[in-house]
Amino acid sequence: MSTQGDVRPGVRSRVQRTWLLIGGLLVLGIVYPLIVDSLKSLPLIGDFVPRTDSMVTILIGVMMALGLNMVVGYAGLLDLGYVAFYAAGAYTAGWLASQQFSQVTVHFGSTVSPDLSGIHLSMWLILILAGVFTTIVGILIGLPTLRLRGDYLAIVTLGFGEIVPQFVRNADSIKGFDLTNGTFGIAPIDSLGIGGFVFREQSNKQDLYYWTAIGLLLLTIFASVRLRDSRLGRAWIAIREDETAAAAMGVPLMRTKTWAYAMGAFIGGVAGAFLASFRAGAFPADFYFNFSIFLLCMVVLGGMGSIWGVLVGGLILGYLNIEGLATIGSKVQQGGLDFDPTKYQFGIYGVIIVLMMLFRPTGLIPERRHKIEVAEGVHDTPFYDVQLEGTLTDRDQSDD
């Protein structure tokens, strides 16, 4: 009894410290736009404090990394084409909140003039519609490919990730119909807003988008936690650990894997639509293969399957990509060394990932179960191979 009495207060205090840390970081995140100017005036570190608009892009990148984590970290499915969901969400916003289809005039809850041609729906509604549309895209991509595993699955998803950007670049004349405006992209895209209060018309528009991005990220974290602890999440983890054992225990492999793609695609679509509204456009140059690899690096750096790890890894790489390397380069050049790290950014990210694989393969904040898998290993024979082996064994026995 004394042992239990000694342990429980320690566990309770550790939980309390964790929640205090999370609460403190949340408060800091919320008030960040209000104190960013004061932080930038600090000596030594002031130049390294990111701007509010940069933080919006970083937060949405972390949101997409959490969506990819559902596919890669939870279900163990290597997806190299996540940029396709980002593109689908961005172009959904372009179709439903711009003058792209100027042949018609449809308005519903929009923040623009009712005389403006094109389709203009409420951007809040479009965020949901973008998520639903990309969910359908995720299911359509997943159904014909999820019988594959490992490298084969990665190659197929890579193919889809390359097909979608090429499609939006060349879909400006489909039998005379302009769907995507080709290489110019769709712009301008309507702003978020409520009634006559339009974010883009306000002097603190970046702050408003920042707080909205914080809200979307918190919803994504909440959904990730709930899905991880749900029956579906446990099925994903079972497939990741041992697909054969999961199938033997009655886990429907195809349906469960498809749900992983669908959930990840939904988050990617919402993030893509939001970022298109923030940037006021959807441009094909943003949807390149390296972006999928960049998101995967966030997941690997933080820890596959770890929500808090992906959050930290995403913030680190996102900051380096948006402002960090450029700031470091300017400081280095001021010191007299002619070196621009932005020219070697993916090489630098590669070195970071290699070092992580050598010294901390489970990530910065590893997920407990995945850490055990790496330490002890798991035996995993593909379920379809087991079926084939069983068929061959029965045939051999019948021949005898």
N, C-alpha and C positions, 0 to 999 in steps of 0.2 A: 504493500500500500504506500509506503514511504517513497518507493521508486516512482510510482505513478504520480504522487504528489509533487515530486521534484521535476518530472518531465513536463507535466501539463502547464505549469506557469512559464517554463522556458519556451514551449511551443506557442503559447498565447502571446508572450511578449514579442516573439519573432513575427507573428502574424500582424500584431499591432504596429511594429516598426515598418513592415512591408506596406501596410495600408497608409501609414503616415507619409512614407516616401512617395507612394502613388498620388496621394492627395496633394502633397506639396508640388510635385511635378505638374499635376493638372492645373493647379492655381497659377503656377508660373506660366504654363502654356496659354491660359486664358488671358492673362494680363500682359502677355509679351508685346502686343502692338503698342501698349501704353508706356512701356519702359524701354523699348528698343533704342530710342534716341539717347537715353541716359546710358544704356549699356555701350553704345558705340563711342561715347565720350570717355570711356575708361581707358587708362593707359595699357599698353601691351596687348590686351585682348580685344579692345574696341574694334579694331579693323577686321577681326575674325567673326564678329557678330553678324549673322545673315539679315538681310532686309526682310520686311514683312511679305513682299510679293514673292521673294525666293522661298520663304517658308511655306507659302501656299502650295507651290509646286512640289516641295519636299514632302509635305504631309500627304498630298494625293499620291505621290510615288510610294510612300509607305503603305497607304491604303491598298494600292494595287499589289504590293508585295504580300500583304496579308491575304489577299484573294488568291494569289499564286501559292501561298503556303497551304491553303486547303487542298490543293491538287498535289503538290510535291511533298509537303511536310506531313499532312494527315494521311492521304491515301497512297503516297509513295509512287505517284505517276509523274515521270519526268516530262514536263511540258516546256517546249522551246518556242512555242508560238503564241504566248500570252498577249503579244502586241496586237493580235487580231481582235481581241475583245476590246482593247483600248480604242482601236480604230472604229469598231462597230458602234461603240457608245458615242464617240465624238461625231460621227457622221449622222447618227440618229438625231443628235442635237442640231446638226446642220440642216437636216431635212425638215425638222419640225419647228425651227426657231430662226428662220432666215428668209431671204428673198430668193432662195434657190429655185423654187417652183413658182415663179412670178405669174404663171398662167392663171393661178387661182388666188383668191384672197380669203383666208380662213383665220379667224382670231378666237382664242379662248383663254382668258386669264392672262394675256400677255401684257408686257410693260411698254409696248411700242404703240405708235399712233394707229388707230383702227383703219386709217386710209392706206397704210403701207401694204403693198402686195406681198404675196407669198403666204406660207403657213407659219403662224405665230401662236404656239401654245404656251401655257405657263411653264417656265423652266423647272419648277418644282415637280410638275407632272411629267416633264420630259426626263428627269432623272430616273423616275420609276420606269417609264416606258423604255428608256435606254437599257436599264437592267433587265427588263423582260425580254427585249429583243436579243440582247447578247446571250441571255440564258438559252434561248431557242438556237442561236448560232452555236453555243457550246454543246448543246445536245446533238445537233446535226454533225458537228465535228467529232464528237465522242463516240456516237453509235457505230460508225464503220471502222473506228481505229482502236477501240479499247480491248479488242481481242489480242492485240499485240502487246508486247511487254519490253521493258528495258530500252535498249538502243533502237529497236525497230519503232517503238512508240515515239521515241524522241525524234527520229528522222521524219515520221509522218506529221507530227505536230509542227516541226520546223517547216515542212512543206506548206501547211496551212498558214503558218505565220508569214510566209513569203507570198502566198497567193493573194491574201487580202490586201496588202499594200499595193501590189501590182494592179489589182482590180480597181482600187479607188483612183489610181493614177490614170487609168485608161478607160474609165466608165463615163467619159464625158460625151460619148456619142454612141449610144446603144440603139442602133436603127434610128438615128436622128434625135434620140432623147438624151438630154444631159442629166445624168444622175449625180455626179460628184464634182463637176467643174474641173476635172482633170488635175493637172499638176498645180493649178492655182489654188485649189482647195475651196472651201465654202466660207465666206466671210462677208459682212459681219454676222455673228451669231448673237442673239438677244442676251441681255443681261439678266441675272437673277434679280428678284425684287418682290415686293408685296404691294399690290395696288399701284398707286402712283409713286411709291418709294422705290426707285431704281438704284441698285448698287452702283452701277457704273457712272451715275450722275452725281454721286456724293463725293465730297472731298476726301473722305476716309474709305473709299471703295475697297482698297486693299485690305483694310482691317475687317470689313464686313465679309469679304471672301475668306479671309483667314479664319474668322470665327465659325463660318459655315463649314470650312474644311475640318476644323477641330471637331465639330458636331458629327460629320460624316465618319471621321476616323474613330470616334468613340463608339458610334453605332456598329462599325465594322469589328472593333475589338469585342464588343458585347456579343455580336453574332458569332464570332470565332470561338469565344469561350463557351457559349451555349451549344454550338454545334459539336465542339470537341467532347463535351460531356454528355451528349445525347446518344441515343441508340445508334443513329446514323454515324456519328463521329467514332464510336467504338468499333463499328463495322469497318470504317476506313482504316483505323489503326490496325485492326486484325488483318486486313488485306496487306497492309504495308509490312507487317511483321512476318506473316506466313500465309500466302495466298491459298495454298493447298489446305491447310488446317482451317482457314476461314470458310472455304467452300464446303469442307466436310462438316462443319458445324452449322451449315444452312445459310450462310451469307450469300445472297444473290450477287455474283461478281459484277455482271454487266450493269445492272441497275444501280448498284452502289457506286461503282466507278463513274457512271454517268452523272449521278448526283454531285459528285465532287467537281466534275467539269462545270456543271450547271451553276453551282454556288460560286465557284471562282469566277465564272464568266459574268454573273450578275454584278459582283463587286467591281470587276474591270469595266463593265459598261457604265455603271453609275459614275465611276471616277473619270472615265473618258468624256462623258457628257459635261460633267462639272468643269473639267479642265478646258474643254472647248468653249464654254461660256466665259470662263475667266480670261482666256486668251483671245476671245472674240472671234474665233475661227477654228476650223478643222483643216489642217494642212498635211498632205501626204508625206512631206519630209520628216514629220514627227514619228511616223510609224515604220521604223526600220528594225531589222533583226536584232541589232545590238541592244535595243531597249529591252527585249525579252531576256537577253543574257544578263543585262544590268539588274533587272528585277530578281532573277535567279541568284545572282551574287548577293543581293540583300538577304535572301532567305538562307543561303549557305553561311554567310558571315554571322548572322544572328543566331542561327540554330534551327535546322529544319524541324517543323512541328511545334516550335516554341513561339508563342504569341509575343511575349515580351522580348525575346531575342530578335525576332524579325523587326519589331518596332525599333530597337536600338540599332541593329545593323542597317535598317533602311534610313534612319536619320543620319548615320555616319556617312554612308555612301552617297545619299542624296545631297548632303551638305558639300561633300567633296566635289560632286559633279556640278552643282549649281554655282557655288561661290568659292569653296574651300581651296581647290587647286589654283584657281586664278589669284586668290589673295596670297597664297604661299609663294606663287611665282613672282608676284610683284615685290614681295619682301625679299626674296632671294636676289632679284635683279637690282634692288636698291642696295644690297650688300656687295654688289660688284660681280656677281656670278651670272653669266649668261645662260640661264636655264629656264625653260618654260614648261612646267609640268603638264599643262593642259594639252600639249602635243602628244603626250605619252599616257593619257588618262587611262585607257583600257589596259595598257601594260602595267600601270601602277595598281589597278584593281586586280589584275591577274596575280601580281606579286603578293598582294594582301591575301587573296584566297589560297594561294599555295602555302604561304606561311601558316594560315589557319588550319589547313589540312595536315600540316606537319606537326604543329604544336597543340592545336585544339580542334580536332576534327569534328567535334559535336557542336561547335559554334560558341559565340560569346556567352550566351545564356541558354545552355542546352535544355531541351525537353527531357524530363526524367526517363521516360520509357525509351526514347531514341538513344539516350546516353547508355542505357543498359544494352540495347541492341548492338551498338558499336563496340562496347567493351566485351560482351560475351558472344556476340554473333547469333544469327538465327539461321535455321535451315529452311530454305524456300525452294521447292520444286514447282514450276508452273503447273497449274491445275490441268491444263490441256495436255501437257506432257505426261502427267500421271494417268489421264484417261487413255492416252496412246499406249503407254507402257502396260496398262492393265489389259488392253485389247490384245497386244502382242503376246502377253503371258498366257491369256486364255487360249489363244490360237495354238501356242506351242504345246500346252497341256492336252488340247484336243488331238493334235497330231500324234502325241505319245500314246 
